[in-house]
Amino acid sequence: MPNLVNRLVLEDLRREFKDAEGMLVVSFGGLTVKESEGLRGQLAAKGVKFSMVRNSLAQVALKERGLSMPEAAFAGNTGIAYGKAEAAIHAAKLLTTAEVKKAGKVKIRVGLLEGKILEGKDAEALATVPDRATLQSKLLSCLTGPQRGLVALLNANPSGTARLLKARVDQLEKAGGEPAAPAAPAA
């Protein structure tokens, strides 16, 4: 790589990929500039960075990081969506939407999640993983469920008795009379 531009681009890729926990390598042949910009905007809104890369430079940057991805992943027009682990999940969700699939211009080739290389189908399966907020709410529901049930159980007897007494008072009032005053305790 004697070219100065290649060295600068490679250094930039090293810096960008250094902290990436999640990554998707995609083919994007046939995208128009408008479609590409729209896709980049949607990815950026979810915290995902997207770069169109030279195959050889991307391979060098990834190999220096200790990742050896299949050669077939870097054929033709290649883009890499990367960021935190959750960013890869968001990218997979976006790149597997019906609209993107229908156009057929973007295909996930390979992925990386927390140091593990994923084949194309496995990387696409990331789209089915719930995001962090959903997982946190499910976990919170699991943790608070038993306490909520205990409170409802303990509250059932007093509230049931109160409803029963209220129903009896309503029944007596409807029958035409006033409810009887409680009897005075015997002295």
Residue pairs with C-beta under 8 A, 6 or more apart in sequence:
1 7
1 10
1 57
1 60
6 54
6 57
9 54
9 57
10 57
10 60
10 61
13 51
13 53
13 57
13 58
13 61
14 61
14 64
14 65
16 49
16 51
16 82
17 23
17 61
17 62
17 65
17 82
18 65
20 82
20 83
20 84
20 112
21 83
21 84
21 85
21 87
21 88
21 113
21 114
22 82
22 83
22 84
22 85
22 86
22 87
22 88
22 89
22 91
22 111
22 112
22 113
22 114
23 80
23 81
23 82
23 88
23 111
23 112
24 80
24 81
24 82
24 88
24 91
24 92
24 95
24 108
24 110
24 111
24 112
24 123
24 126
25 58
25 69
25 73
25 74
25 78
25 79
25 80
25 108
25 109
25 110
25 111
26 78
26 79
26 80
26 81
26 95
26 106
26 107
26 108
26 109
27 75
27 76
27 77
27 78
27 79
27 106
27 107
27 109
28 36
28 39
28 52
28 77
28 78
28 79
28 105
28 106
29 76
29 77
29 105
30 105
31 39
31 105
31 106
35 103
35 105
36 52
39 50
39 94
39 100
39 106
40 50
42 94
43 49
43 50
43 81
43 90
43 91
43 94
44 50
46 87
46 90
46 91
46 94
47 83
47 84
47 86
47 87
47 90
48 81
48 82
48 83
48 87
48 88
48 90
48 91
48 94
49 81
49 82
49 83
49 87
50 79
50 80
50 81
50 82
50 91
51 79
51 80
51 82
52 77
52 78
52 79
53 78
53 79
53 80
55 74
55 75
55 78
56 74
58 74
58 78
58 80
59 69
59 74
62 68
62 69
67 112
67 117
68 117
69 110
69 112
69 117
70 110
72 109
73 109
73 110
78 109
81 87
81 88
81 91
81 95
82 88
83 91
85 113
85 114
86 131
86 132
88 111
88 112
88 113
88 126
89 126
89 127
89 129
89 131
90 131
92 108
92 111
92 123
92 124
92 125
92 126
92 127
92 129
93 126
93 127
94 100
95 106
95 108
95 127
96 108
96 124
96 127
100 106
107 120
108 120
108 123
108 124
109 120
109 123
110 117
110 118
110 119
110 120
110 123
111 117
111 118
111 119
111 120
111 122
111 123
111 126
112 118
113 126
118 126
130 138
168 179
169 179
172 178
172 179
172 180
173 179
